[in-house]
Amino acid sequence: RIPSPPDIVSFGSTIKAIANSGKSQENAVARAEALAKSVGHGNEVIYALRLKLLAKWGLGEEAERLLAKMKEEYGSGNLKNGPSVVHYTCVLNAWAKSDDENAVSRAEALFRSMTENNEIDLDLAAYHGMMLNYSLRGQVEKAETFLFDDIMATHKPNRNSFTMLIDAYARCSSKDVGEKAMKTLNKMRELHAAGNKELAPDDVTYASVIRCKMKNGKLSSIRDMTEFEKFLMMRELQIESWPFRHQESYLEASVVDRTK
């Protein structure tokens, strides 16, 4: 029996496997591109997986070019479906991890075009993609404005919405952000008590709050905290367990994977 030729779904699964294979950036991107070319014009699933791969490496320019190519293929009738909010959000995530000095402005321009496009229904993940650009760079004022004026005006925020703001405090240059982090945490608890069940803080949230409180220099580093210092911190935060589960790795909380 002659085996059936691989279909688009199997190629998409292979690209996903490449993304999780641990291969070098250049190797993984090249293999994904070669696989995509082997199925002709591909489809929206393959484009999404390729864009997620580029987002993983923070290749914003390459992601935006691939998005433009997808638009072109759709306009030419080679694709049944054009870019959706998922594809645009991948590009926002790619800019969030990019080291390009113009990454934030590029992400803002893209997000603005998304809001002006009536064919795109912006979900919370899309807003988180933009928020991530501010959070990972410690751009506190922009993160605050975006959360309270944009996200909360259009969507019901979840814990990731607020955790990204707290993470922005932890990454900014200011040392006096512990109070702001606590205020944000208390706001989460207030909204959760009022009925938003998606706002219950978790270990990532508490880890970000602790990093904020450590920035004032009054305590030793998290790695070197005594058991008594941890106890006092947990009592202040009203938590029963230490959120850094693996002390040796310092658990740098990742919000990159928490943009849903």
ChimeraX attribute file (.defattr): number of C-alpha atoms within 10 A of each C-alpha:
attribute: neighborCount
match mode: 1-to-1
recipient: residues
	/A:1	3
	/A:2	4
	/A:3	5
	/A:4	6
	/A:5	7
	/A:6	9
	/A:7	9
	/A:8	18
	/A:9	13
	/A:10	12
	/A:11	19
	/A:12	23
	/A:13	14
	/A:14	17
	/A:15	26
	/A:16	18
	/A:17	14
	/A:18	20
	/A:19	23
	/A:20	12
	/A:21	10
	/A:22	10
	/A:23	11
	/A:24	12
	/A:25	15
	/A:26	9
	/A:27	12
	/A:28	22
	/A:29	20
	/A:30	12
	/A:31	15
	/A:32	22
	/A:33	15
	/A:34	12
	/A:35	18
	/A:36	20
	/A:37	11
	/A:38	11
	/A:39	14
	/A:40	10
	/A:41	15
	/A:42	21
	/A:43	21
	/A:44	20
	/A:45	17
	/A:46	25
	/A:47	23
	/A:48	23
	/A:49	22
	/A:50	26
	/A:51	27
	/A:52	24
	/A:53	24
	/A:54	28
	/A:55	24
	/A:56	21
	/A:57	19
	/A:58	23
	/A:59	23
	/A:60	27
	/A:61	17
	/A:62	16
	/A:63	26
	/A:64	23
	/A:65	12
	/A:66	19
	/A:67	21
	/A:68	13
	/A:69	14
	/A:70	23
	/A:71	16
	/A:72	14
	/A:73	18
	/A:74	18
	/A:75	13
	/A:76	9
	/A:77	11
	/A:78	15
	/A:79	17
	/A:80	11
	/A:81	15
	/A:82	18
	/A:83	19
	/A:84	15
	/A:85	15
	/A:86	20
	/A:87	24
	/A:88	25
	/A:89	28
	/A:90	27
	/A:91	32
	/A:92	32
	/A:93	31
	/A:94	30
	/A:95	33
	/A:96	29
	/A:97	22
	/A:98	21
	/A:99	13
	/A:100	14
	/A:101	8
	/A:102	10
	/A:103	20
	/A:104	22
	/A:105	12
	/A:106	19
	/A:107	26
	/A:108	16
	/A:109	11
	/A:110	19
	/A:111	21
	/A:112	11
	/A:113	13
	/A:114	19
	/A:115	12
	/A:116	10
	/A:117	11
	/A:118	9
	/A:119	12
	/A:120	15
	/A:121	13
	/A:122	20
	/A:123	15
	/A:124	18
	/A:125	18
	/A:126	25
	/A:127	23
	/A:128	27
	/A:129	26
	/A:130	24
	/A:131	30
	/A:132	29
	/A:133	28
	/A:134	24
	/A:135	28
	/A:136	23
	/A:137	19
	/A:138	22
	/A:139	20
	/A:140	23
	/A:141	12
	/A:142	15
	/A:143	27
	/A:144	20
	/A:145	13
	/A:146	20
	/A:147	19
	/A:148	14
	/A:149	11
	/A:150	13
	/A:151	19
	/A:152	14
	/A:153	11
	/A:154	13
	/A:155	12
	/A:156	12
	/A:157	21
	/A:158	21
	/A:159	21
	/A:160	24
	/A:161	28
	/A:162	23
	/A:163	28
	/A:164	30
	/A:165	31
	/A:166	32
	/A:167	30
	/A:168	29
	/A:169	32
	/A:170	29
	/A:171	21
	/A:172	18
	/A:173	14
	/A:174	14
	/A:175	15
	/A:176	17
	/A:177	24
	/A:178	22
	/A:179	12
	/A:180	16
	/A:181	27
	/A:182	19
	/A:183	13
	/A:184	17
	/A:185	22
	/A:186	14
	/A:187	14
	/A:188	23
	/A:189	18
	/A:190	14
	/A:191	16
	/A:192	17
	/A:193	12
	/A:194	9
	/A:195	10
	/A:196	16
	/A:197	13
	/A:198	14
	/A:199	23
	/A:200	17
	/A:201	19
	/A:202	13
	/A:203	15
	/A:204	22
	/A:205	23
	/A:206	23
	/A:207	24
	/A:208	26
	/A:209	25
	/A:210	23
	/A:211	21
	/A:212	26
	/A:213	23
	/A:214	19
	/A:215	21
	/A:216	13
	/A:217	10
	/A:218	8
	/A:219	13
	/A:220	12
	/A:221	12
	/A:222	16
	/A:223	11
	/A:224	10
	/A:225	12
	/A:226	13
	/A:227	9
	/A:228	9
	/A:229	14
	/A:230	15
	/A:231	16
	/A:232	12
	/A:233	15
	/A:234	17
	/A:235	12
	/A:236	10
	/A:237	15
	/A:238	9
	/A:239	14
	/A:240	9
	/A:241	12
	/A:242	15
	/A:243	19
	/A:244	19
	/A:245	12
	/A:246	9
	/A:247	12
	/A:248	8
	/A:249	9
	/A:250	12
	/A:251	13
	/A:252	11
	/A:253	18
	/A:254	13
	/A:255	19
	/A:256	20
	/A:257	10
	/A:258	17
	/A:259	21
	/A:260	15
